[in-house]
Amino acid sequence: MLFIPTFRSNRYFFTFKNLHMKQIRTLIFTVLITPIAFVGCNTGAPKVAGTDTTATSNVTLPYTANYNSNWSYDVSDSDLLLVLNSYKYWETGDLNSLRSTMGDSMNVNASNGWKFSGLSDSLLTRWQTSRDSLSSVSISMDAWEKNHSVKDGANFITVWYKEIDTYKTGKVDSANYADINQVKDGKITWFSQYKQALK
């Protein structure tokens, strides 16, 4: 014998007899599955900043990383802001503010193969000449990623962006870039750039 509950009150009358089979299935599904979904969403262990969450794997990779293969995202948002501001200062031509984002000395690997290692003031003199040749710079950021090297505590922020440079001669140069910025003690100290020309 099928038990069909009926609920009555002065104002409401509800019975399962009034429901279609599809509605009954939906009701049963909702009542049974919803608690399971809530429990399932909360079963993971809490994540602790700076801990290695890499799963152990039986896969043998064909290479070993020369520098490091153990990374976390434990980099402050203030370091990210510092790096993004450096690009905004370049874009707006504010090289005095750009200098404030840099350490006393810098190491640079430019996309054209040029390398620099020395005082940031000397680097800025060279960059000022380059920026003065431009009438405008437009940067659109595509993505960024914060990486903390667990091995030695170094912080790196990689940015992917498109830059359009308009020279005072009328020439326009556009390219996609991927830059790696190392931040130490709240200042950029190392910079490596990769370029894909668009025009």
C-alpha positions in Angstrom: 0.0 0.0 0.0 1.4 3.4 -1.0 1.4 6.0 1.7 0.7 9.5 0.4 1.1 12.3 3.0 -1.4 15.1 3.0 -0.8 18.4 4.7 -3.8 20.6 5.6 -4.2 23.9 7.2 -6.9 26.6 7.2 -5.4 28.4 4.3 -3.3 25.8 2.4 -3.9 22.4 1.1 -1.0 20.3 -0.2 -0.9 16.7 -1.3 1.5 14.7 -3.4 -1.5 13.4 -5.3 -1.6 16.9 -7.0 1.9 16.6 -8.3 3.0 15.0 -11.6 5.7 12.3 -11.5 8.3 14.7 -13.0 7.6 17.2 -10.2 7.9 14.4 -7.6 11.3 13.3 -9.0 12.5 16.9 -9.0 11.4 17.3 -5.4 13.1 14.0 -4.3 16.3 14.9 -6.2 16.4 18.3 -4.5 15.8 17.0 -1.0 18.4 14.2 -1.3 21.2 15.7 -3.4 21.4 19.3 -2.0 22.9 18.2 1.4 25.4 16.0 -0.4 26.5 18.9 -2.6 27.1 21.1 0.5 29.1 18.4 2.2 31.1 17.7 -0.9 32.1 21.4 -1.3 33.6 21.6 2.2 35.6 18.3 2.4 39.0 19.8 1.2 41.7 20.5 3.7 42.4 24.2 4.2 45.2 25.6 2.0 48.2 27.2 3.8 50.1 29.9 2.0 53.6 28.9 1.0 53.1 25.2 1.3 53.9 22.9 -1.6 50.6 21.5 -3.0 52.2 19.6 -5.8 50.8 16.1 -5.9 53.3 13.2 -6.0 53.5 11.8 -9.5 55.0 8.6 -11.0 55.7 10.4 -14.3 59.3 10.6 -15.2 60.0 13.9 -17.0 62.6 14.2 -19.7 64.3 17.2 -18.1 65.2 18.5 -14.7 64.8 22.2 -14.1 68.2 23.9 -13.8 66.8 26.7 -11.5 63.7 25.4 -9.8 60.5 23.4 -10.2 59.0 24.0 -6.8 56.8 27.1 -6.8 53.9 28.6 -4.9 51.8 31.7 -5.3 52.9 33.2 -2.0 53.7 36.7 -3.4 52.1 39.8 -1.9 49.6 41.9 -3.9 51.8 45.0 -3.1 54.6 43.4 -5.1 52.1 42.9 -8.0 51.0 46.5 -7.7 54.6 47.7 -7.8 55.2 45.8 -11.1 52.0 46.8 -12.7 52.7 50.5 -11.8 56.1 50.2 -13.4 54.4 49.5 -16.8 51.8 52.3 -16.2 54.7 54.7 -15.5 56.4 53.6 -18.8 53.1 54.0 -20.7 52.5 57.6 -19.3 56.2 58.6 -19.7 56.6 59.2 -15.9 60.2 57.8 -15.6 60.8 59.4 -12.2 58.0 57.3 -10.8 59.3 54.3 -12.8 62.7 54.8 -11.1 60.9 54.5 -7.7 59.9 50.9 -8.5 63.5 49.8 -9.1 66.2 48.7 -6.7 69.5 50.5 -6.5 70.8 48.2 -9.2 69.2 46.2 -11.9 69.9 43.2 -14.2 68.1 43.3 -17.5 67.8 40.9 -20.4 66.0 42.7 -23.2 64.1 41.0 -26.0 66.6 42.3 -28.6 69.5 40.5 -26.9 70.8 43.6 -25.0 71.9 43.0 -21.5 72.5 45.3 -18.6 73.9 44.9 -15.1 74.5 48.0 -13.0 73.1 51.0 -11.3 69.4 51.7 -12.0 70.2 55.4 -12.6 72.4 54.4 -15.5 69.7 52.2 -16.9 67.1 54.9 -16.5 69.2 57.3 -18.6 69.2 54.8 -21.5 65.4 54.2 -21.1 64.7 57.9 -21.0 66.3 58.3 -24.4 64.2 55.5 -25.7 61.0 56.8 -24.2 61.7 60.4 -25.5 61.7 59.0 -29.1 58.0 58.0 -28.7 55.0 60.2 -28.9 52.8 57.7 -27.3 52.7 54.2 -25.7 49.6 52.1 -25.3 49.8 49.0 -23.1 46.9 46.5 -22.6 47.6 43.8 -20.0 46.4 40.3 -20.9 47.5 38.4 -17.8 49.9 38.2 -14.9 51.1 35.5 -12.5 52.8 35.7 -9.1 55.4 33.0 -8.4 57.4 32.4 -5.2 60.4 30.1 -5.5 60.2 27.7 -2.5 63.9 26.8 -3.1 65.4 30.3 -2.4 62.5 32.6 -1.5 62.7 34.7 -4.6 59.5 36.3 -5.9 58.8 36.7 -9.6 55.8 38.4 -11.4 55.3 37.5 -15.0 53.1 39.8 -17.2 51.7 39.2 -20.7 50.7 42.3 -22.6 50.4 44.0 -25.9 52.3 47.3 -26.4 51.8 49.8 -29.3 54.6 52.3 -29.7 54.1 55.4 -31.8 57.3 57.1 -32.7 57.7 60.8 -33.2 58.7 60.0 -36.8 55.2 58.5 -37.4 56.4 54.8 -37.3 54.1 52.5 -35.3 55.5 49.3 -33.7 53.2 46.8 -32.0 54.1 43.5 -30.3 53.1 41.0 -27.7 55.4 40.7 -24.7 56.0 38.3 -21.9 58.2 39.8 -19.1 59.5 38.3 -15.9 60.1 40.8 -13.1 62.0 39.7 -9.9 61.0 41.7 -6.8 63.3 41.9 -3.7 62.5 44.0 -0.7 59.7 45.8 -2.5 61.7 46.8 -5.5 62.3 45.3 -9.0 65.8 44.1 -9.3 65.8 41.8 -12.4 63.9 41.9 -15.6 63.8 39.6 -18.6 61.7 40.3 -21.7 60.4 38.2 -24.6 58.8 39.8 -27.7 56.6 38.6 -30.6 56.3 41.4 -33.2 52.9 42.0 -34.7 53.8 44.4 -37.5 
